[in-house]
Amino acid sequence: MTSDQERAIELFHAAYRAQMSGRLDEAIGLYRQSIETFPTAEAHTFLGWTYSFQGRLEEAIEECKRAIEVDPSFGNPYNDIGAYLIDLGRHDEAIPWLERALQAPRYESHHFPHFNLGRAWELKGESFKAMQCYRRALELDPQYRIARQAIEDLRTRMN
């Protein structure tokens, strides 16, 4: 590992701490420094995530697309783009991104894109498909309370 890579990792961790403490502008600056030092898909993705905390969803999407350019095997930015598109009311556009997240070789949190696919299908009026996705998310992570709640809510609306 080069000294630039080590420095970029240090900056990334500092940015993450700032982000989790609610210091979003500081986090943005640190993520940008990390990217300038040594660009990684993670730094671009987390910069996008920070933008999303500020409601800057279009910028978040662009940052995730940069992450994919750096490392197309990293699954997080595909899922995040899908989630941001859902939040923007662009459900049809979200689905292919979420499906790509499920195919990404470097992704460990498949319950997130399954849940987000459920959101997209539910918003499109496809309750059965939504329920399948929510159930799959819960199978993958039995502690995922949001998926459990989505199943209960959808079940109530379907009855």
FENFENKA-V704032 format. One record per run of one state. SS is the DSSP state (H for helix, E for strand, L for the rest). FROM is the first residue (numbers start at 1). TO is the last residue. Records with the same first field share a line. If there is no record, write none. Layout:
# FENFENKA-V704032
SS = FROM-TO + FROM-TO
This chain:
# FENFENKA-V704032
L = 1-2 + 21-23 + 38-40 + 54-56 + 71-73 + 75-75 + 88-90 + 104-105 + 107-109 + 124-126 + 141-144 + 159-159
H = 3-20 + 24-37 + 41-53 + 57-70 + 76-87 + 91-103 + 110-123 + 127-140 + 145-158
E = 74-74 + 106-106
